[in-house]
């Protein structure tokens, strides 16, 4: 029974899409918060609307953060109205729509391949493979989640590139302008007009309100850029290529949208099967010109109804979701394909864990320093999506994507690189923005009790040890109140036979928390004389070889 029809101008959807894309990008920038205030929960709002993260985290970690249950709203909307999220809200979908529009301007529509093909089932099989991996604690498929993928790209590739362009551009203008100097004395202008009057205000605005860390950069940004460029370029082959063939979130929503209440209806008496609606369809959901409809592929963009000259194609609400009319085309997955996909996912996970890095309980990479609040490595990987929120919010830029340190399963997950930036002693922001609680939210008191590594001096590099010169930079900057780094006096003999008293730095393993400040501030910034390794981290009971001393028994032999 027809209870209503839906007709909206296409510009309405475009405005909504652009609005959500701007909101998403603003949330990426808004992670810069004052040191005395924690980042708000709303910053991860898009991730809380993602049911794929809810499903994967629930299966892989056997636990779900309560905030992720907000994604059930997306589930309900999809079941009732179809893939509204994909066509109207998803920011990566909007990027692909814009790319498709741009390619339409440079290529003939007649050459565009917009008809449905069986390869569009690939995303469903990819989803099945990911769910099979999740059964054994593998959260790896989430790196293909569109929200995760776009946030990681924006935070670790686009944002640093834009920052470099602004900073380098302003610097180049400043160096090239022959009239650099004061422009005004009071209200009176002196000297001719010069370019810095335009570049400097712009640079200062971005420096003070957008760029949280000067010259911020991330490891692996080139790989992230390459993936993003290839995704966008694929729209030249088929519009919204990623959404049609590879998106696991789109596959999950497609299964939920199998019998929506909002359906595409073609009035046979007016349809001439001209095929215009099929050409305008972003998801290639029409089985034939004017006939058949695959709700699992439909992005609810409403383009087909908007371009129909005879107004014979429309969307309307039906009273019973299981009604056979209008006819709905099935997804068409085969049991054999589902079985092979599940086996393929399990085989891929086994291959990832066949390496030393994949044996998280038996192998500890010395430079794999996880942020405070991260659980044991298997539990951490069962939750972490590699979205990059923790890296973007890190005030020192020390959190960087892991490339090879955690194996393929841990690619793009966060690790601390002290040479780039240390873990701020009074910062707990990373745990408060993590959408899946791979990094637990901590209070400052809790954080101060957690050890993420242990500092060690290299006697072949440390200045006092090698060159006989005093250097107490590491001791001065150690943030631990009782100082985990201390110095002892030692007499050394110089080349001329004279002696000198030099302060030799030492590390107290009971007090060192592995924050990396010492390594970061070491004057030897190419290969510091003190390095922080993952030894003694709290999250692994077996990875604590430094036994705490018992008061009164300090002189007893080790063990």
Rosetta blueprint (number, residue, H / E / L):
1 X L
2 X L
3 X L
4 X L
5 X E
6 X E
7 X L
8 X L
9 X L
10 X H
11 X H
12 X H
13 X H
14 X H
15 X H
16 X H
17 X H
18 X H
19 X H
20 X H
21 X H
22 X H
23 X H
24 X H
25 X H
26 X H
27 X H
28 X H
29 X H
30 X L
31 X L
32 X L
33 X L
34 X L
35 X L
36 X L
37 X L
38 X L
39 X L
40 X L
41 X H
42 X H
43 X H
44 X H
45 X H
46 X H
47 X H
48 X H
49 X L
50 X L
51 X H
52 X H
53 X H
54 X H
55 X H
56 X H
57 X H
58 X H
59 X H
60 X H
61 X H
62 X L
63 X L
64 X L
65 X L
66 X H
67 X H
68 X H
69 X H
70 X H
71 X H
72 X H
73 X H
74 X H
75 X H
76 X H
77 X H
78 X H
79 X H
80 X H
81 X H
82 X L
83 X L
84 X H
85 X H
86 X H
87 X H
88 X H
89 X H
90 X L
91 X H
92 X H
93 X H
94 X H
95 X H
96 X H
97 X H
98 X H
99 X H
100 X H
101 X H
102 X H
103 X H
104 X H
105 X H
106 X H
107 X L
108 X L
109 X H
110 X H
111 X H
112 X L
113 X L
114 X L
115 X L
116 X L
117 X L
118 X H
119 X H
120 X H
121 X H
122 X H
123 X H
124 X H
125 X H
126 X H
127 X H
128 X H
129 X H
130 X H
131 X H
132 X H
133 X H
134 X H
135 X H
136 X L
137 X L
138 X L
139 X L
140 X H
141 X H
142 X H
143 X H
144 X H
145 X L
146 X H
147 X H
148 X H
149 X H
150 X H
151 X H
152 X H
153 X H
154 X H
155 X H
156 X H
157 X H
158 X H
159 X H
160 X H
161 X H
162 X H
163 X H
164 X H
165 X H
166 X H
167 X H
168 X H
169 X H
170 X H
171 X H
172 X H
173 X H
174 X H
175 X H
176 X H
177 X L
178 X L
179 X L
180 X L
181 X L
182 X L
183 X L
184 X E
185 X E
186 X L
187 X L
188 X E
189 X E
190 X L
191 X L
192 X L
193 X L
194 X L
195 X L
196 X H
197 X H
198 X H
199 X H
200 X H
201 X H
202 X H
203 X H
204 X H
205 X H
206 X H
207 X H
208 X H
209 X H
210 X L
211 X L
212 X L
213 X L
214 X L
215 X L
216 X L
217 X L
218 X L
219 X L
220 X L
221 X H
222 X H
223 X H
224 X H
225 X H
226 X H
227 X H
228 X H
229 X H
230 X H
231 X H
232 X H
233 X H
234 X H
235 X H
236 X H
237 X L
238 X L
239 X L
240 X L
241 X H
242 X H
243 X H
244 X H
245 X H
246 X L
247 X L
248 X H
249 X H
250 X H
251 X H
252 X H
253 X H
254 X H
255 X H
256 X H
257 X L
258 X L
259 X L
260 X L
261 X L
262 X E
263 X E
264 X E
265 X E
266 X E
267 X L
268 X L
269 X L
270 X L
271 X L
272 X L
273 X L
274 X L
275 X L
276 X H
277 X H
278 X H
279 X H
280 X H
281 X L
282 X L
283 X L
284 X L
285 X L
286 X L
287 X L
288 X E
289 X L
290 X L
291 X E
292 X L
293 X L
294 X L
295 X L
296 X L
297 X L
298 X L
299 X L
300 X L
301 X L
302 X L
303 X H
304 X H
305 X H
306 X H
307 X H
308 X L
309 X L
310 X L
311 X L
312 X L
313 X E
314 X E
315 X E
316 X E
317 X E
318 X L
319 X L
320 X L
321 X L
322 X L
323 X L
324 X L
325 X L
326 X L
327 X L
328 X L
329 X L
330 X L
331 X L
332 X L
333 X L
334 X L
335 X H
336 X H
337 X H
338 X H
339 X H
340 X H
341 X H
342 X H
343 X H
344 X H
345 X H
346 X H
347 X H
348 X H
349 X H
350 X H
351 X H
352 X H
353 X L
354 X L
355 X L
356 X L
357 X L
358 X L
359 X L
360 X L
361 X L
362 X L
363 X L
364 X L
365 X L
366 X L
367 X L
368 X L
369 X L
370 X L
371 X L
372 X L
373 X L
374 X E
375 X L
376 X L
377 X H
378 X H
379 X H
380 X H
381 X H
382 X L
383 X L
384 X L
385 X L
386 X L
387 X L
388 X L
389 X H
390 X H
391 X H
392 X H
393 X H
394 X L
395 X L
396 X L
397 X L
398 X L
399 X E
400 X E
401 X E
402 X L
403 X L
404 X L
405 X L
406 X L
407 X L
408 X H
409 X H
410 X H
411 X L
412 X L
413 X L
414 X E
415 X E
416 X E
417 X L
418 X L
419 X L
420 X L
421 X L
422 X L
423 X L
424 X L
425 X L
426 X L
427 X L
428 X L
429 X H
430 X H
431 X H
432 X H
433 X H
434 X L
435 X L
436 X L
437 X L
438 X L
439 X E
440 X L
441 X L
442 X L
443 X L
444 X H
445 X H
446 X H
447 X H
448 X H
449 X L
450 X L
451 X L
452 X L
453 X L
454 X E
455 X E
456 X E
457 X E
458 X L
459 X L
460 X L
461 X L
462 X L
463 X H
464 X H
465 X H
466 X H
467 X H
468 X L
469 X L
470 X L
471 X L
472 X L
473 X H
474 X H
475 X H
476 X H
477 X H
478 X L
479 X L
480 X L
481 X L
482 X L
483 X L
484 X L
485 X E
486 X E
487 X E
488 X E
489 X E
490 X E
491 X E
492 X E
493 X E
494 X L
495 X L
496 X L
497 X L
498 X L
499 X E
500 X E
501 X E
502 X E
503 X E
504 X E
505 X E
506 X E
507 X E
508 X L
509 X L
510 X L
511 X L
512 X L
513 X L
514 X L
515 X L
516 X L
517 X H
518 X H
519 X H
520 X H
521 X H
522 X L
523 X L
524 X L
525 X L
526 X L
527 X L
528 X L
529 X L
530 X E
531 X E
532 X E
533 X E
534 X L
535 X L
536 X L
537 X L
538 X L
539 X L
540 X L
541 X H
542 X H
543 X H
544 X L
545 X L
546 X L
547 X L
548 X L
549 X L
550 X L
551 X L
552 X L
553 X L
554 X L
555 X L
556 X L
557 X L
558 X L
559 X L
